[in-house]
Amino acid sequence: MNFKMTLLFFFAISGQILCAPVWGSKLFDSVALLNITINLKTEDILAIDQPTASTIKLSSGDTIDVVIKKRGNWRLKNCDFPPLKIKFASSDQTKGGDFENQSSLKLVTQCNRGERAEFNKREYLSYKLYQQITDLSFGVRAVSVKYLDGPPQFSFFIERTTDLSNRSKMVYQKGMYRVDPKKVENDNALRAHLFNHFIGNEDYAFAWDLLHNVKLFKKYPELKLYVIPYDFDFSDLTFYKRFRSGPYIKRFCYSWDRVLPEWRKFTRKLVDLRLVISEMDLLGAEKKILLDSFDVASARFQKEEYIKSVVENSHKYCPSIF
């Protein structure tokens, strides 16, 4: 029986129902595609050099006053179209709607350089996959954005760090740029490492290195640190439309005895991950490519001798093992 059939069989006999975390907000609890129109032309967006007042028109016909500004680092410099931050001018206008209790939101937009126009769909998928691994993850909401010129563009909103902090009852460690990995909660760190490994992402760091593409939180009273990854744009999944498990994991400095239980939990989640991909119609023709790649990577990832060799190879790059 091949891996795909094994997953389907397991799903059928287990009666398992795919569940997403509950974010506690209308915006992120829904998986429906949101449709909005930003009352600016593309050239207006590109010309923004300071926060700019505008409006957003909803599919209901209602309008919301907003202030829009460019944001980002690499994408701001390298993409044809910038990522945006949208601030809502009045809570009265958002009350009762999808944007209720949202004061401002980051919007991941199209990059528009060849195939990069589709990159954010695959990055959005990465966030949705990680949500199946742990609810200590950023909420995202798919949105079709229409500007005053040109066709609608796929984008997505990302949950604010303050909202994630509130719902998880943890305190965001703003201004902390380096961390001793021994102080990071063990299972949380292993989940982040294993997931990034599975999607072929090495563009993150939190073990001895300066923090990169992770947010750091502290839970009281236990005083443990938790890492939550984001920005999956340079992963193999986003960049090359494939899942790739490489020969090692950067700074994966955990003993095999510690890795083994969390790896087993992760493999039991594979059926959920595959279902997320199979049900995401916005992927279009890419869905089959991604499912085929997922099946190959999953079959390899489930082999204990494979993941053990990955752990041992990773130890070459570690100052110490714990």
N, C-alpha and C positions, 0 to 999 in steps of 0.2 A: 504494500500500500504506500503510495507516495505521500510526501509531506502534506500537500494540499488536501488530499482525501482524509488523511489522519486528523487534520484540524477540523474538517467538516464533520467527521464522525464523532470526534470528541464533543464538539459543540452540540450535536444532535442528542447525544445520550446524557449530557450533563444538564440540559435544560437551562443553560446559562443565558442570562439576558444582559446585553451590553449596557452598562450604566456609566454615565458621565458624572463627575463631581457636581455638586450643587453649589453655585457661586454666590447665591443670595442676592442676585440682581437680575432684572429683566433682560438686560443686554447680554449677559454671558450665560444665563441659564437656557437660552434658546439656541438651537442649531440652525434655524431658518436663515436664509440669505436675506440680509437687510439691504434695502434699496434707498439710496439718497442721491440728491443732486446738490453739488456745491456751486453756489452762484458766482463763480469765477471762471474765466477762460484759462486754458493751460498756460498761456503766455503771462497771465496775471500771477499765477502760482510761481512761475519761474522768476518773476521780477520781484517777488517779496523779499525785502531786506529788513523788515521790522513787522511786529504783529499787525495783522490786517483784518479789519472788520468785514464780515460777510454774513451770509445766511445759508442755512441748509434746508432744503425742501425734502420732506418725507413722502413716502408713497401714498400716505393719507391725504396729502395736499397741504398739511400744516407746515409752517416754516419756523425755524429756530435761529435766533441771533447768535453768532459765534465770532470768535477771534481766532485767526489761523496764522501759524508761523511755521517756518521750516525747522527741521531738527535733524539729528543724526550726525555721524562722523564719516565713516567710509562711504556709505551710500550717498550722503550729501555731496561728496566730492566726485564720486565716480558714476553715479546714475544720471540718466537724462531727466528724470523726474524725482523730486526730493520726497523723503518721508515727511509727514506733517504732524503737528500737534494742534488739536482743536480744543479751544476753551469755550464752554457754554456760558453765555452772558447772563442768563436768568434761569434760576431753578423753577420759576413759575411756568416757563415755556416747556420744560422737560418733565414736569410732574405728570405721572400716570402713563408715560410713554417708555419706549425702549431706553432712553437716556436718563431716566429718573435717577437721581442721586449721583449723577456723573458730573463733576465740575470741569474736568478736562480729560482728554484721551489722546494717546498716541495712535496714529494711523499709519500702518505699513502699506505703502503704495507700490504701483508698478515701477520697475526700474527702467524698462524700455530700451534695452540694448540686446537686440537679437532675441534669443530664447529667454533672456532675463525677464521678459514681460510675464512669463509663466512661473518664475522662481517663487514668487510669494504664495502661490497656491501650494507648492510643495513645502514651503516653510510653515505655512498655516497647518498643513498636515502634520508636520513635526510636533507642533504644540498640541494638537489633538491626540497624537499618539502618546505623548508624555503624560497627558491627563489620565490615561488608562493605567499608567504605572503608579502614579501618586497624585493625590489632590493637592500636594504642595507643589503646585505648578501654576503658571500664569494662564488665566482665562483668555480666550480669544473669540472674536465674533466676525464671521465672514460678511463682507459688505460689497455690493456693487455700487461704485461711485461714478456718477455722471457729472461731467463738467459742462460748461456752456458750449464747448466745442468738442467734437470727437465722440467716439463710442464709449459706453460704460467700461470701467476698468475694475478688475478684481482687486480688492484690498482687504485688510482686516484690522480691527481694533484690538488693542492689548490691554488687559486689566492693569489698573494703576497699582503701583507698589504699595501705596497706603491701604488700598482695599484688600490686597492679598494679605497684608500684615494684620488687618482687623479680623478677617474671617479665619485666619489660621492662629490667631491669638499669639502672634510672635512680634518681636520688635525689629524693624529694619535697621541694620547696622550701617547707616550712611557714613561715609568717610573712612571706612575700614578697608584697606586696600591689600592687606596680606594676612594670611591666617595659618596657624599651625594646624595641619590636617588632623592631628590627634584630638583636637577640640571640636571637630565636626562630627555630628552624630553619625555613627557607623553605617547604619542601613541607608540613611539618606544619601550619604556620600557614594555608597556602592551603587545605588539606583541611578544617580546622576552619571557616574562613570560608565556603567553598563549600557545605559540608553545611548549616550553619545557614541560609544563604541559601535553599537548596533547600526546607527544611522551614518556612521563614517564621519563623525565630527571631531576634529582635533582643535578647533578654534575656541577653546575655553581653558580656564585654569583656576584652581583654587588650592592646590597642594604645594606649599612653599613658594610658588610663584606669585606675582602680583595677580589679584583677582581679575579675571577677564571673562566677560559674557556670563557671569553668574551674579545673582543678588544674594547677599548674606543676611540671615536673620538669626535672632537669639530667642530661645524659648525660656520663660521663667516659670517656676523657680529653679528648674534643673540646670539652667545656664549653658545648655548645649547650643552649639551653632548649627544652622541648617543652610544648605546651599540650594538655590533654585536657578537652573540654567535658562537662558533665553538667547535670542539671536542665533538661529540655526542656518543662516544664509550661506555659510561656507561648508556645510556638511555635504557628503556625497549624495545624500537623498535630495537635497535642494539643488545642488549644482549639477549633478550628473544623472539624476533620475534613477538612483540605485541605492540599495542597502549594501553597506560594505563593512565587514568585520575584519579589521586589519590584524597584523601579527602581534601588536601590543597596544596597551592603553597608556597614554601619557600620564606619568606620575601616579600610576596605579600601584600604590605601595602597601598593599594589604596581603596578609598571609592567605594561603589557600583555604584554611579552616574558616576564616572570616568570610571569604567570598562565596564559598559553596552554598550556604543557606539562602543568601540573597539571589544568587544566580538561579537556584531552583524556583524561587518565587517568580523571578522574571520570566523564565521559560513557560510557566503556567499562564502568563499574561499574553503569550503570543497569539492565541486564538482571538483575544479581544483586539489586538493590534491589527490583525488581518481583517477583521470585520469592519474596523474604522475605515480602512482603505476601500474595501469592497462596497461600502455604502456611501462613499463620497463621490457623488455624480459630477461635481464641479471639476474633477480631474480629467474628465473626457477620455480621449483615446489613450492618455498616459496611464490610466488605471491598470490596464492589463500589463503594461511594462513594469509598473511598480509592484503589482502582485507577483509576477514571475520572479522578480529580483528578491522580493520578500521571502518567497518560498525557498529559494536557494540559500539565502543568508540565514533563515530560521533553522533549516535542516543542519547547517554547519554549527550554528550557535548552540543547538541543543546537545551537541556531543561534549561530554564532560572532558575528554582528553584534549579537545580543541581549546575550550575556555581555560583549562588548567595551563596549557602551553602559553596562552596569551598572558596570563598572570605571571608566570615565571619569566617570560621575555621582558615584561614590564619592569621587573625588579632590577634589571641592569641600570635603569635610569633613576633609581631611588636612593636618596641619602640614607634611609633606614626603612625597615619593614615593621609593620605593626598589625 
